[in-house]
Amino acid sequence: MTHFDIVVIGAGAAGMFAAMRAGQRGRRVLLLDHAEEPGKKILISGGGRCNFTNLGCAPDRFLSGNRHFARSALARYTQHDFIALVRKHRIAFHEKTLGQLFCDGSARQVVAMLLAECGAAGVDLRLRHRVTEISRSDRFTIATDHGAFTADSLVLATGGLSIPKMGATGFTHDIARRFGLPLAEPRPGLVPLTFAGEALDLMRPLAGVALPVIARCGKAAFPEAMLFTHRGLSGPAVLQVSSYWREGEAITLDLLPDRDAAALLLAAKRTRPKAEGRTILADLLPQRLAQSLAALHLPPRVIGETGDADLRRLGALLKAWTLTPAGTEGHAKAEVTLGGVDTAALSSQTMVAKNVPGLFVIGEAVDVTGWLGGYNFQWAWSSGWAAGEAA
Ligand code: FDA
Protein backbone atom coordinates (compact mmCIF):
# COMPACT_ATOMS: atom_id res chain seq x y z
CA MET A 1 0.00 0.00 0.00
CA THR A 2 1.49 3.36 -1.02
CA HIS A 3 1.52 6.06 1.63
CA PHE A 4 1.00 9.76 0.96
CA ASP A 5 0.94 12.75 3.28
CA ILE A 6 -2.34 13.79 1.70
CA VAL A 7 -4.92 12.18 -0.55
CA VAL A 8 -7.28 14.61 -2.29
CA ILE A 9 -10.44 13.09 -3.80
CA GLY A 10 -11.83 15.15 -6.69
CA ALA A 11 -9.62 16.79 -9.34
CA GLY A 12 -11.94 19.74 -9.90
CA ALA A 13 -11.30 23.38 -9.14
CA ALA A 14 -10.98 23.05 -5.36
CA GLY A 15 -9.18 19.70 -5.33
CA MET A 16 -6.52 20.73 -7.86
CA PHE A 17 -5.94 23.95 -5.95
CA ALA A 18 -5.57 22.20 -2.58
CA ALA A 19 -3.26 19.57 -4.10
CA MET A 20 -1.16 22.27 -5.78
CA ARG A 21 -0.72 24.28 -2.57
CA ALA A 22 0.05 21.26 -0.43
CA GLY A 23 2.57 20.04 -3.03
CA GLN A 24 4.22 23.47 -3.09
CA ARG A 25 4.70 23.09 0.67
CA GLY A 26 6.65 19.90 0.06
CA ARG A 27 3.84 17.53 1.00
CA ARG A 28 3.50 14.24 -0.86
CA VAL A 29 0.09 14.49 -2.51
CA LEU A 30 -2.10 12.01 -4.39
CA LEU A 31 -5.00 13.54 -6.34
CA LEU A 32 -7.70 11.03 -7.32
CA ASP A 33 -10.70 11.41 -9.63
CA HIS A 34 -13.14 8.94 -11.12
CA ALA A 35 -13.41 10.95 -14.34
CA GLU A 36 -11.26 10.49 -17.41
CA GLU A 37 -10.09 14.11 -17.31
CA PRO A 38 -9.64 16.71 -14.57
CA GLY A 39 -11.61 19.94 -14.20
CA LYS A 40 -14.55 19.02 -16.41
CA LYS A 41 -16.77 21.71 -14.90
CA ILE A 42 -14.08 24.30 -15.47
CA LEU A 43 -14.08 23.31 -19.15
CA ILE A 44 -17.82 23.92 -19.59
CA SER A 45 -17.95 26.98 -17.33
CA GLY A 46 -18.66 30.47 -18.53
CA GLY A 47 -19.78 29.19 -21.94
CA GLY A 48 -16.30 27.61 -22.43
CA ARG A 49 -14.42 30.75 -21.32
CA CYS A 50 -14.51 30.16 -17.53
CA ASN A 51 -15.63 33.08 -15.41
CA PHE A 52 -12.76 32.30 -13.04
CA THR A 53 -13.28 35.00 -10.40
CA ASN A 54 -14.99 38.30 -9.68
CA LEU A 55 -13.27 41.61 -8.98
CA GLY A 56 -15.93 42.42 -6.38
CA CYS A 57 -15.65 39.14 -4.50
CA ALA A 58 -16.68 39.67 -0.87
CA PRO A 59 -18.14 37.41 1.84
CA ASP A 60 -21.62 38.95 1.51
CA ARG A 61 -21.92 37.43 -1.97
CA PHE A 62 -22.10 33.91 -0.56
CA LEU A 63 -25.00 31.95 0.95
CA SER A 64 -24.32 29.69 3.91
CA GLY A 65 -25.86 28.61 7.19
CA ASN A 66 -23.06 30.73 8.72
CA ARG A 67 -22.67 33.88 6.66
CA HIS A 68 -19.28 34.63 8.26
CA PHE A 69 -17.75 31.24 7.49
CA ALA A 70 -16.25 32.07 4.07
CA ARG A 71 -14.60 35.28 5.31
CA SER A 72 -11.32 33.80 6.51
CA ALA A 73 -10.51 31.67 3.45
CA LEU A 74 -11.59 34.42 1.03
CA ALA A 75 -9.31 36.89 2.82
CA ARG A 76 -6.31 34.62 2.79
CA TYR A 77 -6.48 33.75 -0.89
CA THR A 78 -8.25 36.55 -2.72
CA GLN A 79 -9.45 37.19 -6.25
CA HIS A 80 -6.31 39.32 -6.70
CA ASP A 81 -4.09 36.35 -5.79
CA PHE A 82 -5.83 34.25 -8.43
CA ILE A 83 -5.61 37.03 -11.00
CA ALA A 84 -1.84 37.20 -10.32
CA LEU A 85 -1.59 33.47 -10.99
CA VAL A 86 -3.55 33.81 -14.25
CA ARG A 87 -1.23 36.67 -15.27
CA LYS A 88 1.85 34.59 -14.39
CA HIS A 89 0.61 32.00 -16.88
CA ARG A 90 0.02 34.72 -19.48
CA ILE A 91 -3.67 33.88 -19.86
CA ALA A 92 -5.43 36.83 -21.47
CA PHE A 93 -8.72 37.79 -19.81
CA HIS A 94 -11.34 40.51 -19.75
CA GLU A 95 -14.08 41.84 -17.51
CA LYS A 96 -17.40 41.02 -19.14
CA THR A 97 -19.77 42.75 -16.73
CA LEU A 98 -20.23 43.32 -12.99
CA GLY A 99 -16.60 42.44 -12.20
CA GLN A 100 -16.83 39.02 -13.89
CA LEU A 101 -13.46 37.94 -15.32
CA PHE A 102 -13.40 35.54 -18.29
CA CYS A 103 -10.57 34.06 -20.38
CA ASP A 104 -10.26 35.72 -23.79
CA GLY A 105 -9.46 32.30 -25.22
CA SER A 106 -10.67 29.11 -23.56
CA ALA A 107 -11.40 27.57 -20.17
CA ARG A 108 -8.84 24.92 -21.20
CA GLN A 109 -6.16 27.47 -20.35
CA VAL A 110 -7.29 27.48 -16.71
CA VAL A 111 -7.19 23.67 -16.51
CA ALA A 112 -3.77 23.67 -18.22
CA MET A 113 -2.54 26.24 -15.69
CA LEU A 114 -3.74 24.15 -12.73
CA LEU A 115 -2.22 20.99 -14.18
CA ALA A 116 1.10 22.79 -14.77
CA GLU A 117 1.11 24.07 -11.18
CA CYS A 118 0.22 20.63 -9.80
CA GLY A 119 2.93 19.04 -11.96
CA ALA A 120 5.53 21.55 -10.75
CA ALA A 121 4.48 20.86 -7.17
CA GLY A 122 4.95 17.11 -7.64
CA VAL A 123 1.30 16.16 -7.29
CA ASP A 124 0.57 12.56 -8.31
CA LEU A 125 -2.67 12.80 -10.36
CA ARG A 126 -4.56 9.59 -11.03
CA LEU A 127 -7.72 9.61 -13.09
CA ARG A 128 -10.35 6.88 -13.66
CA HIS A 129 -9.96 5.80 -10.03
CA ARG A 130 -13.15 4.80 -8.29
CA VAL A 131 -12.95 5.04 -4.51
CA THR A 132 -14.59 1.94 -3.04
CA GLU A 133 -13.95 2.34 0.68
CA ILE A 134 -12.52 4.82 3.15
CA SER A 135 -11.55 3.94 6.69
CA ARG A 136 -9.61 5.66 9.43
CA SER A 137 -7.46 4.37 12.28
CA ASP A 138 -4.25 6.29 13.01
CA ARG A 139 -4.27 7.19 9.29
CA PHE A 140 -6.77 7.13 6.42
CA THR A 141 -7.00 4.13 4.11
CA ILE A 142 -8.51 4.86 0.70
CA ALA A 143 -9.42 1.74 -1.28
CA THR A 144 -9.94 2.17 -5.02
CA ASP A 145 -10.55 -0.11 -7.98
CA HIS A 146 -6.81 0.34 -8.70
CA GLY A 147 -5.58 -0.61 -5.23
CA ALA A 148 -5.44 1.05 -1.82
CA PHE A 149 -3.52 4.06 -0.50
CA THR A 150 -2.91 5.41 2.97
CA ALA A 151 -2.65 9.05 3.99
CA ASP A 152 -2.26 11.22 7.09
CA SER A 153 -4.77 13.72 5.72
CA LEU A 154 -7.77 13.27 3.47
CA VAL A 155 -9.26 16.15 1.50
CA LEU A 156 -12.80 15.67 0.17
CA ALA A 157 -13.34 17.82 -2.93
CA THR A 158 -15.89 16.06 -5.11
CA GLY A 159 -18.16 19.08 -5.56
CA GLY A 160 -21.94 19.26 -5.53
CA LEU A 161 -24.81 17.44 -7.19
CA SER A 162 -25.34 19.71 -10.18
CA ILE A 163 -25.16 18.15 -13.65
CA PRO A 164 -25.12 14.47 -12.62
CA LYS A 165 -24.63 13.42 -16.25
CA MET A 166 -21.15 14.99 -16.02
CA GLY A 167 -20.23 12.73 -13.13
CA ALA A 168 -21.38 14.82 -10.16
CA THR A 169 -22.06 12.65 -7.12
CA GLY A 170 -23.00 13.03 -3.48
CA PHE A 171 -19.74 11.28 -2.56
CA THR A 172 -18.36 13.94 -0.21
CA HIS A 173 -21.75 14.34 1.48
CA ASP A 174 -21.95 10.56 2.05
CA ILE A 175 -18.41 10.23 3.40
CA ALA A 176 -18.79 13.32 5.59
CA ARG A 177 -22.00 11.88 7.03
CA ARG A 178 -20.24 8.60 7.76
CA PHE A 179 -17.61 10.50 9.75
CA GLY A 180 -20.43 12.16 11.74
CA LEU A 181 -20.34 15.57 10.03
CA PRO A 182 -23.79 17.18 9.79
CA LEU A 183 -25.20 18.19 6.41
CA ALA A 184 -27.25 21.22 5.41
CA GLU A 185 -29.85 19.85 3.01
CA PRO A 186 -28.41 19.98 -0.54
CA ARG A 187 -30.65 21.69 -3.10
CA PRO A 188 -30.21 23.17 -6.56
CA GLY A 189 -28.97 26.75 -6.81
CA LEU A 190 -28.47 29.17 -9.71
CA VAL A 191 -31.20 27.24 -11.46
CA PRO A 192 -34.09 28.18 -13.81
CA LEU A 193 -37.47 28.49 -12.09
CA THR A 194 -40.53 26.62 -13.37
CA PHE A 195 -44.14 27.80 -13.31
CA ALA A 196 -47.58 26.23 -13.74
CA GLY A 197 -51.12 27.29 -14.60
CA GLU A 198 -51.85 30.79 -15.88
CA ALA A 199 -48.31 32.04 -15.28
CA LEU A 200 -46.88 29.29 -17.50
CA ASP A 201 -49.59 29.89 -20.13
CA LEU A 202 -48.32 33.47 -20.31
CA MET A 203 -44.61 32.58 -20.25
CA ARG A 204 -44.45 29.64 -22.66
CA PRO A 205 -45.26 31.63 -25.85
CA LEU A 206 -42.68 34.20 -24.75
CA ALA A 207 -39.80 31.66 -24.69
CA GLY A 208 -36.67 33.38 -25.94
CA VAL A 209 -37.76 36.91 -24.93
CA ALA A 210 -35.15 38.61 -22.69
CA LEU A 211 -35.16 41.95 -20.89
CA PRO A 212 -33.38 43.73 -18.06
CA VAL A 213 -35.25 43.45 -14.74
CA ILE A 214 -34.71 43.62 -11.02
CA ALA A 215 -35.60 40.19 -9.63
CA ARG A 216 -36.31 40.04 -5.92
CA CYS A 217 -36.83 37.27 -3.38
CA GLY A 218 -37.04 38.33 0.25
CA LYS A 219 -34.30 40.88 0.80
CA ALA A 220 -32.22 39.73 -2.18
CA ALA A 221 -32.44 41.89 -5.32
CA PHE A 222 -30.58 41.41 -8.59
CA PRO A 223 -30.65 43.94 -11.44
CA GLU A 224 -29.70 41.75 -14.40
CA ALA A 225 -31.23 40.18 -17.50
CA MET A 226 -34.17 37.76 -17.38
CA LEU A 227 -35.19 35.21 -20.01
CA PHE A 228 -38.56 33.54 -20.61
CA THR A 229 -38.28 29.78 -21.24
CA HIS A 230 -40.69 27.01 -22.21
CA ARG A 231 -40.94 26.04 -18.55
CA GLY A 232 -40.78 29.45 -16.89
CA LEU A 233 -37.98 31.91 -16.23
CA SER A 234 -34.20 31.92 -16.45
CA GLY A 235 -31.41 34.41 -17.20
CA PRO A 236 -28.90 35.79 -14.67
CA ALA A 237 -31.42 37.77 -12.56
CA VAL A 238 -33.64 34.72 -12.06
CA LEU A 239 -30.73 32.31 -11.51
CA GLN A 240 -29.49 34.64 -8.77
CA VAL A 241 -32.83 34.82 -6.92
CA SER A 242 -33.35 31.06 -7.32
CA SER A 243 -30.62 30.52 -4.71
CA TYR A 244 -32.67 32.52 -2.19
CA TRP A 245 -36.04 31.04 -3.16
CA ARG A 246 -37.79 28.33 -1.13
CA GLU A 247 -40.85 26.23 -2.10
CA GLY A 248 -44.08 28.19 -1.78
CA GLU A 249 -42.45 31.64 -1.72
CA ALA A 250 -43.11 34.33 -4.31
CA ILE A 251 -40.56 36.27 -6.35
CA THR A 252 -41.10 39.82 -7.58
CA LEU A 253 -39.98 41.24 -10.91
CA ASP A 254 -39.49 44.92 -11.71
CA LEU A 255 -39.84 44.95 -15.51
CA LEU A 256 -38.92 48.64 -15.81
CA PRO A 257 -35.93 49.18 -13.52
CA ASP A 258 -35.21 52.83 -12.74
CA ARG A 259 -38.42 54.03 -14.41
CA ASP A 260 -41.80 55.09 -13.00
CA ALA A 261 -44.13 52.85 -15.01
CA ALA A 262 -47.41 54.45 -13.92
CA ALA A 263 -46.11 57.95 -14.65
CA LEU A 264 -44.95 56.84 -18.11
CA LEU A 265 -48.36 55.33 -18.95
CA LEU A 266 -50.27 58.38 -17.68
CA ALA A 267 -47.95 60.69 -19.65
CA ALA A 268 -48.55 58.59 -22.80
CA LYS A 269 -52.31 58.94 -22.26
CA ARG A 270 -51.89 62.73 -22.48
CA THR A 271 -49.36 62.89 -25.32
CA ARG A 272 -50.53 59.97 -27.52
CA PRO A 273 -54.24 59.46 -26.66
CA LYS A 274 -54.99 57.72 -29.99
CA ALA A 275 -52.32 55.04 -29.52
CA GLU A 276 -53.30 51.55 -28.41
CA GLY A 277 -52.08 50.44 -24.98
CA ARG A 278 -49.98 47.64 -26.47
CA THR A 279 -48.22 50.13 -28.76
CA ILE A 280 -47.29 52.28 -25.78
CA LEU A 281 -46.13 49.21 -23.85
CA ALA A 282 -44.05 48.03 -26.81
CA ASP A 283 -42.01 51.25 -26.49
CA LEU A 284 -41.14 50.18 -22.95
CA LEU A 285 -40.87 46.38 -23.17
CA PRO A 286 -40.03 43.70 -25.77
CA GLN A 287 -42.94 43.61 -28.24
CA ARG A 288 -44.19 40.07 -27.55
CA LEU A 289 -44.24 40.68 -23.80
CA ALA A 290 -45.96 44.04 -24.31
CA GLN A 291 -48.68 42.37 -26.37
CA SER A 292 -49.28 39.62 -23.83
CA LEU A 293 -49.44 42.00 -20.87
CA ALA A 294 -51.69 44.46 -22.70
CA ALA A 295 -54.09 41.66 -23.68
CA LEU A 296 -54.33 40.56 -20.07
CA HIS A 297 -54.27 43.87 -18.22
CA LEU A 298 -55.64 46.64 -20.47
CA PRO A 299 -59.13 47.09 -21.92
CA PRO A 300 -59.17 46.88 -25.75
CA ARG A 301 -59.34 50.66 -26.22
CA VAL A 302 -56.97 53.45 -27.21
CA ILE A 303 -54.98 54.69 -24.26
CA GLY A 304 -56.81 58.05 -24.22
CA GLU A 305 -59.99 56.18 -23.31
CA THR A 306 -58.36 53.93 -20.70
CA GLY A 307 -59.05 54.89 -17.10
CA ASP A 308 -56.21 56.27 -14.95
CA ALA A 309 -56.90 53.54 -12.38
CA ASP A 310 -56.28 50.81 -15.02
CA LEU A 311 -53.03 52.49 -16.05
CA ARG A 312 -51.90 52.85 -12.44
CA ARG A 313 -52.72 49.19 -11.81
CA LEU A 314 -50.69 48.13 -14.84
CA GLY A 315 -47.89 50.48 -13.76
CA ALA A 316 -47.81 48.80 -10.34
CA LEU A 317 -47.73 45.35 -11.96
CA LEU A 318 -44.80 46.33 -14.20
CA LYS A 319 -42.84 47.50 -11.14
CA ALA A 320 -43.67 44.52 -8.93
CA TRP A 321 -44.92 41.52 -10.88
CA THR A 322 -45.34 38.94 -8.13
CA LEU A 323 -45.19 35.29 -9.14
CA THR A 324 -44.97 32.03 -7.22
CA PRO A 325 -42.73 29.47 -8.95
CA ALA A 326 -43.92 25.87 -9.03
CA GLY A 327 -40.36 24.63 -8.60
CA THR A 328 -36.92 24.62 -10.21
CA GLU A 329 -35.38 22.71 -13.10
CA GLY A 330 -33.44 20.71 -10.49
CA HIS A 331 -29.85 19.52 -10.23
CA ALA A 332 -29.83 18.58 -13.93
CA LYS A 333 -29.89 22.28 -14.88
CA ALA A 334 -28.48 23.90 -11.72
CA GLU A 335 -25.12 25.61 -11.85
CA VAL A 336 -24.40 24.86 -8.19
CA THR A 337 -25.60 22.97 -5.14
CA LEU A 338 -26.72 24.94 -2.11
CA GLY A 339 -26.22 23.32 1.27
CA GLY A 340 -23.67 20.56 1.81
CA VAL A 341 -21.32 19.80 4.67
CA ASP A 342 -22.41 22.03 7.55
CA THR A 343 -19.87 24.75 8.25
CA ALA A 344 -20.40 24.26 12.01
CA ALA A 345 -18.39 21.03 11.67
CA LEU A 346 -15.41 22.71 9.94
CA SER A 347 -12.67 25.17 10.86
CA SER A 348 -13.16 28.29 8.72
CA GLN A 349 -9.40 28.81 8.72
CA THR A 350 -8.24 25.41 7.52
CA MET A 351 -11.43 23.60 6.41
CA VAL A 352 -10.50 20.68 8.67
CA ALA A 353 -13.31 18.80 10.39
CA LYS A 354 -13.32 19.87 14.03
CA ASN A 355 -14.00 16.36 15.31
CA VAL A 356 -12.06 14.30 12.75
CA PRO A 357 -8.37 15.26 12.73
CA GLY A 358 -6.89 15.14 9.22
CA LEU A 359 -10.23 15.23 7.36
CA PHE A 360 -10.75 18.33 5.20
CA VAL A 361 -13.77 19.33 3.11
CA ILE A 362 -13.54 22.06 0.44
CA GLY A 363 -15.26 23.61 -2.56
CA GLU A 364 -18.89 23.23 -3.52
CA ALA A 365 -19.42 20.23 -1.22
CA VAL A 366 -19.35 22.67 1.72
CA ASP A 367 -22.42 24.72 2.66
CA VAL A 368 -21.01 27.85 1.02
CA THR A 369 -22.49 28.95 -2.32
CA GLY A 370 -21.62 32.04 -4.28
CA TRP A 371 -23.64 34.30 -6.50
CA LEU A 372 -23.47 33.85 -10.24
CA GLY A 373 -20.42 35.59 -11.68
CA GLY A 374 -17.16 33.83 -10.77
CA TYR A 375 -17.82 33.63 -7.03
CA ASN A 376 -18.09 29.85 -6.92
CA PHE A 377 -14.69 29.33 -8.50
CA GLN A 378 -13.20 31.87 -6.11
CA TRP A 379 -14.62 29.83 -3.22
CA ALA A 380 -13.05 26.71 -4.75
CA TRP A 381 -9.65 28.43 -5.02
CA SER A 382 -9.84 30.02 -1.55
CA SER A 383 -11.11 26.97 0.32
CA GLY A 384 -8.66 24.76 -1.60
CA TRP A 385 -5.78 27.06 -0.67
CA ALA A 386 -6.82 27.05 3.00
CA ALA A 387 -6.78 23.24 3.12
CA GLY A 388 -3.58 23.01 1.06
CA GLU A 389 -1.84 25.31 3.55
CA ALA A 390 -2.90 23.23 6.53
CA ALA A 391 -3.11 19.59 5.44
P1 FDA B 1 -16.03 20.30 -9.17
O1 FDA B 1 -17.38 19.84 -9.56
O2 FDA B 1 -15.35 21.31 -10.00
O3 FDA B 1 -15.04 19.06 -9.07
C1 FDA B 1 -15.39 17.86 -8.45
C2 FDA B 1 -14.50 16.77 -8.98
O4 FDA B 1 -14.76 15.58 -8.22
C3 FDA B 1 -14.77 16.42 -10.43
O5 FDA B 1 -13.55 16.37 -11.13
C4 FDA B 1 -15.47 15.07 -10.38
O6 FDA B 1 -15.17 14.25 -11.48
C5 FDA B 1 -14.90 14.49 -9.10
N1 FDA B 1 -15.77 13.50 -8.46
C6 FDA B 1 -17.10 13.56 -8.24
N2 FDA B 1 -17.52 12.48 -7.62
C7 FDA B 1 -16.44 11.67 -7.46
C8 FDA B 1 -16.26 10.40 -6.88
N3 FDA B 1 -17.28 9.71 -6.36
N4 FDA B 1 -15.00 9.87 -6.88
C9 FDA B 1 -13.97 10.55 -7.42
N5 FDA B 1 -14.09 11.78 -7.97
C10 FDA B 1 -15.32 12.33 -7.98
N6 FDA B 1 -18.65 28.92 -11.34
C11 FDA B 1 -18.00 30.09 -11.52
O7 FDA B 1 -17.46 30.64 -10.57
N7 FDA B 1 -17.88 30.63 -12.80
C12 FDA B 1 -18.44 30.04 -13.89
O8 FDA B 1 -18.27 30.51 -15.02
C13 FDA B 1 -19.20 28.85 -13.69
N8 FDA B 1 -19.85 28.25 -14.73
C14 FDA B 1 -20.52 27.06 -14.52
C15 FDA B 1 -21.20 26.47 -15.60
C16 FDA B 1 -21.87 25.27 -15.41
C17 FDA B 1 -22.65 24.66 -16.55
C18 FDA B 1 -21.85 24.63 -14.13
C19 FDA B 1 -22.55 23.32 -13.89
C20 FDA B 1 -21.20 25.24 -13.06
C21 FDA B 1 -20.54 26.46 -13.24
N9 FDA B 1 -19.90 27.10 -12.18
C22 FDA B 1 -19.25 28.29 -12.39
C23 FDA B 1 -19.83 26.47 -10.84
C24 FDA B 1 -18.46 25.81 -10.67
O9 FDA B 1 -18.22 24.97 -11.79
C25 FDA B 1 -18.41 24.98 -9.38
O10 FDA B 1 -18.84 25.77 -8.29
C26 FDA B 1 -16.97 24.50 -9.12
O11 FDA B 1 -16.56 23.70 -10.20
C27 FDA B 1 -16.90 23.72 -7.82
O12 FDA B 1 -15.59 23.24 -7.68
P2 FDA B 1 -15.32 21.88 -6.89
O13 FDA B 1 -13.87 21.60 -7.08
O14 FDA B 1 -15.87 21.96 -5.53
O15 FDA B 1 -16.18 20.79 -7.67
Boltz pocket constraint, residues with backbone or C-beta under 6 A from the ligand:
constraints:
  - pocket:
      binder: B
      contacts: [[A, 9], [A, 10], [A, 11], [A, 12], [A, 13], [A, 14], [A, 15], [A, 32], [A, 33], [A, 34], [A, 35], [A, 37], [A, 38], [A, 39], [A, 40], [A, 41], [A, 42], [A, 44], [A, 45], [A, 46], [A, 47], [A, 50], [A, 51], [A, 52], [A, 53], [A, 129], [A, 130], [A, 131], [A, 157], [A, 158], [A, 159], [A, 160], [A, 162], [A, 163], [A, 166], [A, 167], [A, 168], [A, 169], [A, 171], [A, 334], [A, 335], [A, 336], [A, 362], [A, 363], [A, 364], [A, 365], [A, 371], [A, 373], [A, 374], [A, 375], [A, 376], [A, 377], [A, 378], [A, 380]]
      max_distance: 6.0
